[in-house]
Amino acid sequence: MTSYCFLDQFPVEILHIVFNYISVFELYYNLYNVSDYINTVLLNYPISLINLKSSVQYHVDFICHYIKPDQIISLTLFDNIDNNGQSELFFSHFHIEQFIQLQSLTLINIENNLLKFLLPNLNKLKYLRSFSFDTTDYYRMINKDYRLQFTQLKSILLNTCTNLLSQLNQLILFDVQEMTLKSLSHLQRLKISECSTTELQKICSEMSQLKSFDVCLQGDPIYIQVLSSLSKLTRLILKIDVFKNKFISMDFIEQFLPNLFQLKHFEFQTDNGDHFDDGKRWEKLTKSFITFNFKFKIKYLFKGLDSFRTSFWLEEKHWCVIYHNEDLYTIPRFAPVKCYISNLLFINSNTPNYTIFYERITKLIVSTEFFNENHYFPNVKTLKMNCLVSIERLSNIINLNKVKHLILSSESSISMFLLALSVMPHLNELTIRGYLVPILIKELQDNIIKQIRILNLHFCYFEKESITKILCYHFPYIQYLNISLINSIKDIIFFIQQLKYLLNASFGMNSLFKKDKDKNCQELQMAIDKKYTCQIVHITNQNALSFVHIWDNEYQTLSSFLATLL
């Protein structure tokens, strides 16, 4: 290729700085093949992070075709119910030992079969300094064997990754049961999602070099005082689970916290926080701290927030505290991003300014037409409507220009959809429950919706093929389609053939694919256009559920894609 563009005038160093602000997918999708010079810069650009947590299969497949593994410095792989099999897809293109510059690896919800393939080869990554393996709460709920999975993981780590463990300075694991910690002598940062106080004593005695410790404790609170031995800590994140009805009070904190002389950043959470609402006692403990964040479950705040309204909290430290929904917490650290508008009547703060709280809300759920219109949420991106409220009233509490995702979950809310399109210029995603689809179709009449690019249909089980056809008529510009349950391969094929701009689709199905996965995948592949790739994934411990993922192989440039729409 011999072409020239304005970007060719920029030095490599400047372009690399600009690239740091653009996602890897957008970077290669929009800039690759712009010019020979840009291609050379891209292929030599050290990618600081590839995070596939929010990516779809189309993005993963695209990235794998263009990046070189020796560019990657940090890699995060995440499988969940919406993109299950994504990690398997990623490593169908690469071998882990090819990532010779990798410094950080994060694996979330990864299945055992892939782990057994990856872990024994981590020793070959001589620059790897951070390793994380964890699961989400939802994954642990649907996968009852997750503890056995962790046991197998730790066995592989201890038996085949001795070199890796000795070179790490950061480690994140679910637990450290039955692990030998002496091999982690260089570790400076440790995070444990579940830790008994017995294990805590072991960590404190064998890993006194820790500078950062993030732990969720379970057991007898009397042993918390062993934290005093971690004298080099500069950061401590402490979460206390219910201690099997054992009493925990401020006295336990006062036993160890003053002994951590180098501690500058402290975060503390507990569901039993009735004895932690004294701001004056906390003031004595945290004077030397740069940051102090907490979240306590307190059913009744008898003392109020007066002890948090002193000059120490408001003028010296500028630490804002809020009591809301039986939680006492600091903001912005623990400010919720999701909020029910009906719950805003009972907010109490140590400062009269609630702006910080409102600004953090990105998902607002409207379940009642009776609410205080004095609240204003400038950054709502996802709006869930459980009832019908006029657009005029919504505009009094929300910046409608920011809304990108609309969720309609009641019959009454369906009628606002067409009106919302005209006042929400950036709205491009619609989520609706399956039983509401016929109501939506009736409301749309003959309208063709050009604005919606992402369509999510939850609990959708089509009984009539005509519904599929009608949806394709009303939403012809869909790029991303997610249907949690569909009953027919014919419906899948119809969606793929009719939606001309479709880039990625996921369909939940009953286990009809499970016995002959490869055969059924091949048959489905033959039935759809060759430009699409098909992948079938079965959920662990969900025998009745499979997912069909389909994505586009033909990558248009951004300009040619826009030309087809304009």
ChimeraX attribute file (.defattr): number of C-alpha atoms within 10 A of each C-alpha:
attribute: neighborCount
match mode: 1-to-1
recipient: residues
	/A:1	9
	/A:2	8
	/A:3	10
	/A:4	13
	/A:5	11
	/A:6	7
	/A:7	13
	/A:8	16
	/A:9	10
	/A:10	11
	/A:11	10
	/A:12	17
	/A:13	11
	/A:14	9
	/A:15	17
	/A:16	16
	/A:17	10
	/A:18	11
	/A:19	19
	/A:20	15
	/A:21	9
	/A:22	11
	/A:23	14
	/A:24	19
	/A:25	20
	/A:26	14
	/A:27	16
	/A:28	21
	/A:29	18
	/A:30	13
	/A:31	15
	/A:32	19
	/A:33	17
	/A:34	18
	/A:35	18
	/A:36	16
	/A:37	20
	/A:38	20
	/A:39	16
	/A:40	13
	/A:41	18
	/A:42	24
	/A:43	16
	/A:44	15
	/A:45	19
	/A:46	18
	/A:47	23
	/A:48	17
	/A:49	18
	/A:50	18
	/A:51	16
	/A:52	22
	/A:53	16
	/A:54	12
	/A:55	15
	/A:56	21
	/A:57	27
	/A:58	22
	/A:59	19
	/A:60	19
	/A:61	20
	/A:62	18
	/A:63	20
	/A:64	17
	/A:65	9
	/A:66	14
	/A:67	18
	/A:68	18
	/A:69	19
	/A:70	16
	/A:71	20
	/A:72	21
	/A:73	20
	/A:74	20
	/A:75	18
	/A:76	16
	/A:77	21
	/A:78	22
	/A:79	22
	/A:80	18
	/A:81	16
	/A:82	18
	/A:83	20
	/A:84	26
	/A:85	23
	/A:86	26
	/A:87	23
	/A:88	16
	/A:89	15
	/A:90	17
	/A:91	14
	/A:92	11
	/A:93	12
	/A:94	13
	/A:95	13
	/A:96	18
	/A:97	17
	/A:98	15
	/A:99	23
	/A:100	17
	/A:101	18
	/A:102	25
	/A:103	19
	/A:104	21
	/A:105	20
	/A:106	17
	/A:107	20
	/A:108	18
	/A:109	22
	/A:110	22
	/A:111	18
	/A:112	15
	/A:113	9
	/A:114	13
	/A:115	15
	/A:116	13
	/A:117	13
	/A:118	14
	/A:119	16
	/A:120	16
	/A:121	15
	/A:122	22
	/A:123	18
	/A:124	16
	/A:125	18
	/A:126	17
	/A:127	17
	/A:128	24
	/A:129	19
	/A:130	22
	/A:131	19
	/A:132	17
	/A:133	17
	/A:134	20
	/A:135	19
	/A:136	12
	/A:137	10
	/A:138	11
	/A:139	18
	/A:140	13
	/A:141	10
	/A:142	13
	/A:143	16
	/A:144	12
	/A:145	12
	/A:146	19
	/A:147	13
	/A:148	11
	/A:149	16
	/A:150	20
	/A:151	16
	/A:152	14
	/A:153	17
	/A:154	20
	/A:155	14
	/A:156	16
	/A:157	19
	/A:158	16
	/A:159	9
	/A:160	16
	/A:161	18
	/A:162	15
	/A:163	16
	/A:164	25
	/A:165	26
	/A:166	15
	/A:167	19
	/A:168	23
	/A:169	18
	/A:170	22
	/A:171	21
	/A:172	20
	/A:173	18
	/A:174	19
	/A:175	21
	/A:176	21
	/A:177	14
	/A:178	10
	/A:179	14
	/A:180	12
	/A:181	16
	/A:182	12
	/A:183	17
	/A:184	21
	/A:185	17
	/A:186	16
	/A:187	23
	/A:188	19
	/A:189	19
	/A:190	21
	/A:191	19
	/A:192	18
	/A:193	16
	/A:194	18
	/A:195	21
	/A:196	19
	/A:197	18
	/A:198	14
	/A:199	19
	/A:200	20
	/A:201	17
	/A:202	14
	/A:203	21
	/A:204	17
	/A:205	15
	/A:206	16
	/A:207	20
	/A:208	18
	/A:209	19
	/A:210	23
	/A:211	19
	/A:212	21
	/A:213	19
	/A:214	18
	/A:215	22
	/A:216	21
	/A:217	24
	/A:218	19
	/A:219	20
	/A:220	17
	/A:221	20
	/A:222	13
	/A:223	14
	/A:224	18
	/A:225	16
	/A:226	17
	/A:227	23
	/A:228	18
	/A:229	18
	/A:230	26
	/A:231	17
	/A:232	17
	/A:233	24
	/A:234	18
	/A:235	21
	/A:236	22
	/A:237	18
	/A:238	17
	/A:239	20
	/A:240	20
	/A:241	16
	/A:242	17
	/A:243	16
	/A:244	10
	/A:245	9
	/A:246	10
	/A:247	12
	/A:248	20
	/A:249	13
	/A:250	15
	/A:251	10
	/A:252	15
	/A:253	18
	/A:254	15
	/A:255	15
	/A:256	16
	/A:257	17
	/A:258	14
	/A:259	15
	/A:260	18
	/A:261	14
	/A:262	16
	/A:263	23
	/A:264	17
	/A:265	18
	/A:266	20
	/A:267	17
	/A:268	17
	/A:269	19
	/A:270	20
	/A:271	15
	/A:272	19
	/A:273	18
	/A:274	19
	/A:275	12
	/A:276	21
	/A:277	21
	/A:278	16
	/A:279	16
	/A:280	15
	/A:281	13
	/A:282	17
	/A:283	15
	/A:284	11
	/A:285	13
	/A:286	18
	/A:287	14
	/A:288	13
	/A:289	15
	/A:290	11
	/A:291	16
	/A:292	19
	/A:293	19
	/A:294	20
	/A:295	24
	/A:296	21
	/A:297	20
	/A:298	21
	/A:299	13
	/A:300	11
	/A:301	14
	/A:302	9
	/A:303	9
	/A:304	14
	/A:305	20
	/A:306	12
	/A:307	16
	/A:308	23
	/A:309	18
	/A:310	15
	/A:311	10
	/A:312	15
	/A:313	19
	/A:314	15
	/A:315	10
	/A:316	10
	/A:317	15
	/A:318	12
	/A:319	19
	/A:320	22
	/A:321	25
	/A:322	23
	/A:323	22
	/A:324	17
	/A:325	15
	/A:326	14
	/A:327	19
	/A:328	26
	/A:329	23
	/A:330	20
	/A:331	18
	/A:332	16
	/A:333	14
	/A:334	17
	/A:335	19
	/A:336	14
	/A:337	15
	/A:338	15
	/A:339	17
	/A:340	13
	/A:341	18
	/A:342	15
	/A:343	11
	/A:344	15
	/A:345	12
	/A:346	10
	/A:347	14
	/A:348	17
	/A:349	21
	/A:350	20
	/A:351	16
	/A:352	7
	/A:353	10
	/A:354	15
	/A:355	12
	/A:356	12
	/A:357	19
	/A:358	20
	/A:359	16
	/A:360	21
	/A:361	19
	/A:362	19
	/A:363	21
	/A:364	20
	/A:365	17
	/A:366	20
	/A:367	18
	/A:368	14
	/A:369	15
	/A:370	10
	/A:371	16
	/A:372	13
	/A:373	12
	/A:374	7
	/A:375	16
	/A:376	17
	/A:377	20
	/A:378	19
	/A:379	20
	/A:380	25
	/A:381	20
	/A:382	21
	/A:383	21
	/A:384	20
	/A:385	21
	/A:386	19
	/A:387	18
	/A:388	18
	/A:389	18
	/A:390	12
	/A:391	13
	/A:392	9
	/A:393	12
	/A:394	15
	/A:395	15
	/A:396	15
	/A:397	18
	/A:398	20
	/A:399	16
	/A:400	23
	/A:401	16
	/A:402	17
	/A:403	24
	/A:404	18
	/A:405	22
	/A:406	22
	/A:407	20
	/A:408	24
	/A:409	20
	/A:410	18
	/A:411	15
	/A:412	14
	/A:413	18
	/A:414	24
	/A:415	18
	/A:416	17
	/A:417	16
	/A:418	14
	/A:419	11
	/A:420	16
	/A:421	17
	/A:422	11
	/A:423	15
	/A:424	18
	/A:425	14
	/A:426	17
	/A:427	23
	/A:428	18
	/A:429	20
	/A:430	20
	/A:431	18
	/A:432	21
	/A:433	17
	/A:434	20
	/A:435	17
	/A:436	17
	/A:437	18
	/A:438	13
	/A:439	14
	/A:440	20
	/A:441	16
	/A:442	11
	/A:443	15
	/A:444	16
	/A:445	9
	/A:446	10
	/A:447	12
	/A:448	14
	/A:449	16
	/A:450	14
	/A:451	19
	/A:452	21
	/A:453	19
	/A:454	21
	/A:455	20
	/A:456	20
	/A:457	21
	/A:458	19
	/A:459	15
	/A:460	19
	/A:461	17
	/A:462	17
	/A:463	11
	/A:464	9
	/A:465	12
	/A:466	11
	/A:467	15
	/A:468	17
	/A:469	14
	/A:470	13
	/A:471	17
	/A:472	20
	/A:473	16
	/A:474	18
	/A:475	19
	/A:476	21
	/A:477	20
	/A:478	24
	/A:479	18
	/A:480	21
	/A:481	22
	/A:482	18
	/A:483	24
	/A:484	21
	/A:485	21
	/A:486	20
	/A:487	16
	/A:488	15
	/A:489	14
	/A:490	14
	/A:491	18
	/A:492	21
	/A:493	15
	/A:494	17
	/A:495	20
	/A:496	24
	/A:497	15
	/A:498	14
	/A:499	19
	/A:500	13
	/A:501	18
	/A:502	22
	/A:503	22
	/A:504	23
	/A:505	26
	/A:506	26
	/A:507	21
	/A:508	25
	/A:509	21
	/A:510	17
	/A:511	16
	/A:512	13
	/A:513	19
	/A:514	16
	/A:515	9
	/A:516	10
	/A:517	16
	/A:518	13
	/A:519	11
	/A:520	15
	/A:521	17
	/A:522	13
	/A:523	11
	/A:524	21
	/A:525	18
	/A:526	12
	/A:527	16
	/A:528	18
	/A:529	13
	/A:530	12
	/A:531	11
	/A:532	18
	/A:533	19
	/A:534	20
	/A:535	20
	/A:536	21
	/A:537	20
	/A:538	22
	/A:539	18
	/A:540	15
	/A:541	11
	/A:542	12
	/A:543	11
	/A:544	12
	/A:545	19
	/A:546	24
	/A:547	25
	/A:548	22
	/A:549	24
	/A:550	26
	/A:551	24
	/A:552	23
	/A:553	15
	/A:554	11
	/A:555	12
	/A:556	11
	/A:557	16
	/A:558	12
	/A:559	9
	/A:560	9
	/A:561	12
	/A:562	10
	/A:563	9
	/A:564	8
	/A:565	9
	/A:566	5
